[in-house]
Amino acid sequence: MNVQVKQKIAFSILFFCTLLVIIPVLVILVIIFAKGISAIDISFLTEMPTNGMTAGGIFPAILGTLYLVLGAILFAVPLGVLSAIYLVEYSRENILSRIVKLAIVNLAGVPSVVYGLFGLGIFVLFLGFGASILSGSLTLGIMILPVIITASREALESVPKSFRIVSLSLGASKWQTIRHSVLPHALPGILTGTILGLGRAAGETAPILFTVAAFYLPKLPTSLFDQTMALPYHLYVISTQVPGIPENVRYGTALVLLLLVLLLNLAAIILRYQFRKRKKW
């Protein structure tokens, strides 16, 4: 068997594996769209729920999801990027730093329900924030923090060492070098981690179940210490706890959640693309 035949076989196997991943996802998306699009209209997106969530719209759940995702990103991105800068640029390579890096990678695989219990114990009970947007945002922020740190580390390490050497040789300080020569070129990779974090924060149910989500709250939150509805928990409740909900309403809620995550990711991808265009190497 010559090399070209082996190459064609390998490509065929890889293509088949790709189809095995893509086709089920497309089927799921088509089913959700077909069954849920009939429920989506202006009133569904802008009205409050009524009659114990059996009627009305899902506006509080949409707004609550946006609040939680925004709060998680505002907490996790600065802390994650600064942590990555320290690990890459300042920390020495020793057994302690290797243990920290390994722990960060392992934390990315911890089940979300564990983060939910952690948020319940620390933010809701110990710190006294109660079931609130603040508790939920901090819990989601801690959950996505390992992903952002890991992606930011890889982005910083991908910047050539010569950038740092030239900047330092011209008299710039360590921080000036990081700020002006390293971070601008690492931003696309950092935004990749942010995109991954956005998707996970917007779609998780277990962490917000313990820290913020309300079963039925037909009003908008007025402060960080208020509870709020959220789309993932709302979808879980109407699918399992509330009898008589029309099927198209359940699928419509799922479709809105998917579209919301898609729009957030799309905005981050466009921003990342703009930064990538500025790269000169």
C-alpha positions as CSV (number, residue, x, y, z in Angstrom):
1,M,0.0,0.0,0.0
2,N,1.6,3.3,-1.1
3,V,1.6,6.6,0.8
4,Q,-1.1,8.2,-1.3
5,V,-3.6,5.4,-0.6
6,K,-2.8,5.5,3.1
7,Q,-3.3,9.2,3.1
8,K,-6.7,8.9,1.4
9,I,-7.8,6.3,3.9
10,A,-6.7,8.5,6.8
11,F,-8.5,11.5,5.4
12,S,-11.6,9.4,4.8
13,I,-11.6,8.2,8.5
14,L,-11.1,11.8,9.7
15,F,-13.9,13.0,7.5
16,F,-16.2,10.2,8.8
17,C,-15.4,11.1,12.4
18,T,-16.1,14.7,11.7
19,L,-19.5,13.8,10.3
20,L,-20.2,11.7,13.4
21,V,-19.8,14.9,15.5
22,I,-21.5,17.4,13.2
23,I,-24.6,15.5,12.0
24,P,-26.1,14.8,15.5
25,V,-25.5,18.5,16.4
26,L,-27.3,19.6,13.3
27,V,-30.1,17.2,13.8
28,I,-30.6,18.6,17.4
29,L,-30.5,22.2,16.1
30,V,-33.1,21.5,13.4
31,I,-35.4,19.7,15.8
32,I,-35.3,22.6,18.3
33,F,-35.8,25.2,15.6
34,A,-38.7,23.3,14.0
35,K,-40.5,22.7,17.2
36,G,-39.7,26.0,18.9
37,I,-39.9,28.7,16.3
38,S,-43.8,28.8,16.5
39,A,-43.6,30.0,20.1
40,I,-41.3,32.9,19.5
41,D,-42.9,36.3,19.0
42,I,-42.5,39.8,20.5
43,S,-44.8,39.0,23.5
44,F,-42.9,35.8,24.2
45,L,-39.6,37.7,24.4
46,T,-40.7,40.9,26.1
47,E,-43.6,40.0,28.5
48,M,-43.5,38.8,32.1
49,P,-44.5,35.2,32.9
50,T,-48.0,34.8,34.3
51,N,-50.2,32.1,35.9
52,G,-47.3,30.3,37.6
53,M,-45.2,30.3,34.3
54,T,-48.0,28.6,32.3
55,A,-48.5,31.8,30.3
56,G,-46.8,35.0,29.4
57,G,-43.2,35.6,28.2
58,I,-39.7,34.9,29.4
59,F,-38.2,38.4,29.5
60,P,-37.1,38.2,33.2
61,A,-35.2,34.9,32.4
62,I,-33.5,36.5,29.4
63,L,-32.4,39.5,31.3
64,G,-31.3,37.4,34.3
65,T,-29.2,35.3,32.1
66,L,-27.5,38.4,30.6
67,Y,-26.9,39.8,34.1
68,L,-25.3,36.5,35.3
69,V,-23.1,36.1,32.2
70,L,-22.0,39.8,32.3
71,G,-21.2,39.5,36.1
72,A,-19.2,36.3,35.6
73,I,-17.2,37.7,32.7
74,L,-16.4,40.9,34.6
75,F,-15.1,38.9,37.5
76,A,-13.3,36.1,35.7
77,V,-11.6,37.8,32.8
78,P,-9.5,40.4,34.7
79,L,-8.6,37.9,37.4
80,G,-7.9,35.1,34.9
81,V,-5.7,37.4,32.6
82,L,-3.8,38.8,35.6
83,S,-3.2,35.2,36.9
84,A,-2.0,34.1,33.5
85,I,0.4,37.1,33.3
86,Y,1.8,36.2,36.7
87,L,2.3,32.5,35.8
88,V,3.9,33.2,32.4
89,E,5.9,36.4,33.0
90,Y,6.7,36.5,36.7
91,S,6.6,33.1,38.4
92,R,9.7,30.9,38.4
93,E,9.6,27.4,37.0
94,N,9.6,25.2,40.1
95,I,7.6,22.5,41.7
96,L,5.1,24.9,43.2
97,S,4.3,26.7,39.9
98,R,3.9,23.3,38.2
99,I,1.5,22.2,40.9
100,V,-0.5,25.4,40.5
101,K,-0.7,25.0,36.7
102,L,-1.8,21.3,37.0
103,A,-4.4,22.3,39.6
104,I,-5.8,25.0,37.2
105,V,-6.1,22.4,34.4
106,N,-7.8,19.9,36.7
107,L,-10.3,22.5,38.0
108,A,-11.5,23.0,34.4
109,G,-12.9,19.5,34.6
110,V,-14.7,19.7,37.9
111,P,-18.5,19.1,37.5
112,S,-20.6,22.3,37.6
113,V,-22.7,20.9,40.5
114,V,-19.6,21.0,42.7
115,Y,-19.1,24.7,41.9
116,G,-22.7,25.2,42.8
117,L,-22.3,23.7,46.2
118,F,-19.1,25.8,46.7
119,G,-21.0,29.0,45.8
120,L,-23.8,28.0,48.2
121,G,-21.4,27.4,51.0
122,I,-19.1,30.5,50.5
123,F,-21.2,33.2,48.9
124,V,-24.7,32.5,49.9
125,L,-24.1,31.2,53.5
126,F,-20.6,32.2,54.7
127,L,-20.3,35.7,53.2
128,G,-24.1,36.3,53.6
129,F,-24.8,37.4,50.0
130,G,-27.9,35.2,50.0
131,A,-29.4,33.8,46.8
132,S,-28.6,36.7,44.6
133,I,-27.2,37.8,41.3
134,L,-23.9,38.6,43.0
135,S,-23.6,35.0,44.4
136,G,-24.6,33.5,41.1
137,S,-22.2,35.7,39.1
138,L,-19.3,34.9,41.4
139,T,-20.0,31.2,41.3
140,L,-20.1,31.2,37.5
141,G,-17.0,33.3,37.4
142,I,-15.1,30.9,39.5
143,M,-16.4,28.0,37.3
144,I,-15.1,29.5,34.1
145,L,-11.9,31.0,35.6
146,P,-9.7,27.9,34.9
147,V,-10.7,28.0,31.2
148,I,-9.8,31.6,30.9
149,I,-6.5,31.2,32.8
150,T,-5.5,28.3,30.6
151,A,-6.4,30.0,27.3
152,S,-4.7,33.2,28.4
153,R,-1.5,31.3,29.4
154,E,-1.3,29.7,26.0
155,A,-1.9,33.0,24.3
156,L,0.8,34.7,26.2
157,E,3.3,31.9,25.7
158,S,2.6,32.0,22.0
159,V,4.0,35.5,21.7
160,P,7.6,35.3,20.5
161,K,10.3,35.9,23.1
162,S,12.0,38.3,20.7
163,F,9.2,40.8,21.3
164,R,10.1,40.9,25.0
165,I,13.8,41.1,24.4
166,V,13.6,44.0,22.0
167,S,11.2,45.9,24.3
168,L,13.5,45.4,27.3
169,S,16.6,46.3,25.3
170,L,15.0,49.7,24.4
171,G,14.6,50.5,28.1
172,A,11.0,49.5,28.8
173,S,10.1,48.1,32.2
174,K,8.8,44.6,32.6
175,W,5.2,45.8,32.9
176,Q,5.5,48.2,30.0
177,T,6.8,45.3,27.9
178,I,3.9,43.1,28.9
179,R,1.4,45.9,28.5
180,H,2.5,47.2,25.0
181,S,4.4,44.3,23.4
182,V,2.8,41.1,24.7
183,L,-0.8,41.6,25.7
184,P,-1.9,43.2,22.4
185,H,-0.7,40.2,20.5
186,A,-2.1,37.7,23.0
187,L,-5.6,39.3,23.0
188,P,-7.1,37.0,20.3
189,G,-6.2,33.9,22.3
190,I,-7.5,35.5,25.5
191,L,-10.8,36.2,23.8
192,T,-10.9,32.6,22.7
193,G,-10.9,31.6,26.3
194,T,-13.6,34.3,27.0
195,I,-15.8,32.8,24.3
196,L,-15.5,29.3,25.8
197,G,-16.4,30.8,29.2
198,L,-19.4,32.7,27.8
199,G,-20.9,29.5,26.4
200,R,-20.4,27.6,29.6
201,A,-21.7,30.4,31.9
202,A,-24.8,31.0,29.9
203,G,-25.8,27.4,29.7
204,E,-25.2,26.0,33.2
205,T,-28.0,25.1,35.5
206,A,-26.5,23.5,38.6
207,P,-24.5,26.6,39.8
208,I,-27.4,29.0,39.5
209,L,-29.8,26.5,41.0
210,F,-28.0,26.7,44.3
211,T,-27.1,30.4,44.3
212,V,-29.5,32.7,42.4
213,A,-32.2,31.1,40.3
214,A,-35.9,31.7,41.2
215,F,-38.6,29.2,40.3
216,Y,-41.2,31.9,39.4
217,L,-40.4,35.6,39.7
218,P,-42.6,37.8,37.5
219,K,-40.6,41.0,38.1
220,L,-37.2,42.4,37.3
221,P,-34.3,42.5,39.7
222,T,-33.4,45.9,41.1
223,S,-30.0,45.2,42.8
224,L,-27.1,42.7,42.9
225,F,-28.6,41.1,46.0
226,D,-31.9,40.2,44.3
227,Q,-32.8,36.8,43.0
228,T,-33.5,36.4,39.3
229,M,-34.9,34.0,36.8
230,A,-32.5,32.5,34.3
231,L,-33.1,30.7,31.0
232,P,-31.3,27.3,31.8
233,Y,-33.2,26.9,35.1
234,H,-36.4,28.2,33.6
235,L,-36.2,25.6,30.8
236,Y,-35.5,22.9,33.4
237,V,-38.5,23.9,35.5
238,I,-41.1,24.2,32.7
239,S,-39.9,20.8,31.2
240,T,-40.0,18.8,34.5
241,Q,-41.9,20.6,37.2
242,V,-44.8,22.5,35.6
243,P,-47.5,20.2,33.9
244,G,-49.4,21.3,30.9
245,I,-46.7,23.5,29.3
246,P,-47.1,23.3,25.5
247,E,-44.3,21.6,23.7
248,N,-43.5,24.5,21.5
249,V,-43.0,26.8,24.6
250,R,-40.4,24.4,25.9
251,Y,-38.6,24.2,22.6
252,G,-39.0,27.9,22.1
253,T,-37.2,28.6,25.4
254,A,-34.4,26.3,24.4
255,L,-34.2,28.0,21.0
256,V,-33.9,31.5,22.7
257,L,-31.2,30.2,25.0
258,L,-29.2,28.8,22.0
259,L,-29.7,32.1,20.1
260,L,-28.6,34.1,23.1
261,V,-25.4,32.1,23.5
262,L,-24.8,32.3,19.7
263,L,-25.1,36.1,19.7
264,L,-22.8,36.5,22.7
265,N,-20.2,34.2,21.1
266,L,-20.6,36.0,17.7
267,A,-19.9,39.4,19.3
268,A,-16.8,38.0,21.0
269,I,-15.7,36.3,17.8
270,I,-16.0,39.6,15.8
271,L,-14.0,41.4,18.5
272,R,-11.3,38.7,18.3
273,Y,-11.2,39.0,14.5
274,Q,-10.7,42.7,14.8
275,F,-7.7,42.2,17.1
276,R,-6.3,39.4,14.9
277,K,-6.3,41.8,11.9
278,R,-3.9,44.0,13.8
279,K,-1.3,41.3,14.1
280,K,1.8,42.0,12.1
281,W,3.6,38.7,12.6
